[in-house]
Amino acid sequence: MMSRFARRLSLLAAFCLALPLAALATDGMAIDPVNCLECHENVVSGRDFGASVHGQNACTSCHIEVTDIKKHSDGEVMPGPVKCVRCHKKETTEHYSSVHMLNDITCAACHSDIHKHKYWKGDKRRVIATCNNCHEDTVTAFNASIHGKGVAAGNVDSAACNDCHNLHEIKPIGDKSSHDARAFHTSVCQKCHANNEMMTRNKVTTVAVKSYMDSYHGKNFRLGFPEKAAGCADCHTSHAVLPAADPQSSVNEANLVKTCASCHPKTTSLFTKYYAHGDYHNSAEYPVLYWTFLAMTSLLVGTFAVFWIHTLLWMFRGFVENREKLAALHHGHAHHAISTPHKQYRRFKPRHIILHLTVIISFLGLSLTGLPLKFADQHWAQVMMSFFGGTYYAGLIHRGCAILTFYYFFGALLLSFDFLFVRKDIKGMWLQRLFGPDSLCPNLRDVRDVTAMVKWFLFRGPKPTFERWTYWEKFDFLAVFWGMFAIGGSGLMLWFPEIFGAFLPGWMFNVATIIHSDEALLATGFIFTVHFFNTHGRPEKFPMDFVIFNG
C-alpha cells in the first residue's frame, strides 16, 4: 500500500507535469498526435514521423489552425497551407528570392516527404534525386558527368546541383547570353576549382582558374564583361562535364574544332592547339611558354635596370653640374657670352612633327586601353574599362590606335628609304649613310659616347659632345622598329586569330599573348620614365623641351 508521503509526491509530480500542458492547450498546441493518427494513419506513419527530423514536433506545430480537435473532426476548422517560415526563416527568405518562388514552386514541391523527412547530413545524392523530379533531362546529363559520377561514388568534394545553384536561393539565370548568366557560368566553377587543397586531394589541376584569369577570356570576366568572351561552360558545358580523355567530352581532341567554332567559326585543327590552361611557370609541360616568359621578363627587367640606373646617375650628375654653374655664375667668372643668343636652329621638319604627334596620340590610346587588360585584377583597371564603355569599345579604340601606329611606322620606313637612297644632300652610298654621322643607326662612335657619358656620371671626365643623334635617341628610334615586330606582329595575331590559326599552331597565340603583354608594358614604362626624363626631365631641359613641337 502506497504511503501517504508517496501519494502526495505523485500528486505533486502530476500537477507539475500538467502546468506546461495547460499552457500549450491555451495556445492550441496541446492536441496529442495520437488523436490525429486515429483519423490520419493512412497518410502519416507514426513510427516514420517519430523517426523523422520533425519527430519532436506536434502535428499542430505546423497545422496551427487546429486548436480544437472536435471542431476539426466536425469540419468546422480545417488546416490552411503550412507556413514553414515559422521555423525556417533563413531558408524561406532565400526561397522567396529564388526562381522557384517566381514559378510558384512551394517548399512541399521538393520536401514532399515531410512526415518522414530525415536529416540529409550533406548527402548530395538526395539533392540530385530531388532535382530530378523536375529537371530529369539535365540530371541525366549531370549523372553521366565527372561530377555526377563523383557524387554517386560518395565523393563529398564533387559538385552537385546545390554547389552551383544553392539549396534554396536559386537565382534565375534567364537568357544564357545575358551578363548575369555569363558571369554565373564562370563564377560558380571557381567555388571549387580555386580551392587548391580540394583540387590537390582529388588529383585535379590547380592552375585552371589562374590560367583562365590570365587569358583574354578571363580578363574580360575580371573586368566585369563576361558576355564578351568565353567562360568555363562555353568550353566544358554546364552539366555534361567530362574529362578530356573521354570521347564524348566537349574538350576531347576530336571535338575541339566544334567547341571552338561556337565562338570562332573558322576554327581549324591547328587553331585548337591553343593552350587554354597553359601555365608559363611549368617548364616541363609548357617549355615554349616558360622560355618565352623568361626571355621577355629578362628583357623587361634588364632594360629597366640599365636605363633606370642611367637615369638616376644622370639626374644626380646634372643636379651637381647645375649647382656648380650657379655657384660659378654667382662669383662672376663663369658667364659665357653667346654671339647670337636668340638664333633658332631647326632640328625637325613639319613631317617629323606630324609623325611625332601621331605617335603621341596612338601611344596614349594604346596604353590607356591596354593597361586595364594587363592589370585586370585591379580596381582602377575596372574603373578605366567602364569609362571606355567596356572591353568591346576599348578594343575598337585600341585597334584604331594600332592602325595609326602602322601608319607612322610606314611613314618612318619611307623617310628612311629617302635618307638612304634618294636624298642628294648627304654624301656617300647607302651603307656609308647608314653608319654615317647623320644616321639613327648605332655605330662605333656611340660606344665611345656611352663610355664618356658614364665617366661624366662618375666625375671621371668631361661631359661628352655628340653627333647629329645621341645614343639614347637612337635607342628610342630602333625600339620602335623592334616594337613593331614584337608588339605589332603579336597584336595582328591576336586581332585576327582565325586567319593566323589557319597556318600556325594554336600555342603561338599563347606565345603572342606573352610577348604582346610584356613588350607593351616595357614600352609604356620606358616612355613614361626614361624617355620623358631624357627629353624633358633632365636638369638641363626641365621642365620641358618644346623642340619636338616647334621644330
Buried (B, 14 or more C-beta within 10 A) or exposed (E): EEEEEEEEEEEEEEEEEEEEEEEBEEEBBBBEBEEBBEEEEEEBBBEBBEEBEBBEBBBBBBBBEBBEBEEBEEEEBEEEEBEBBEEBEEBBEBBEBBBBBEEEBEBEEBEEEBBBBEEBEEBBEEBBEBBBEEBEEBBEBBBBBBBBBBBEEEEEBBBBBBBBBEBBBBEBBEEEEEBBBBBBBBBBBBEBBBBBEBBEEEEBBBBBBBBBBBBBBBBBBBBBBBBBBBBBBBBBBBBBBBEEEBEEBBBBEEBBBEBBBEEBEEBBEBBBBBBBBBBBEEBEEBEBBBEBBBEBEEBBEEBBEEBBEBBEBBBEBBEEBEEEEEEEEEEEEEEEEEEEEEEEEEEBEEEBBEBBEBBEBBBEBBBBBBBBBBBBEBEEBBEBBBEBEBBEEBBEBBBBBBEBBBEBBEBBEEBBEEBBEEEEEBEEEEEEBBEBEBBBBBBEEBEEBBEBBBBBBEEEEEEBEBBEBBBBBBBBBEBBBEBBEBBBBBBBBBEEBBEBBEEBBBBBBBBBBBBBBBBBBBBBBBBEBBBBBBBBBBBEBEEEBEBBEEB
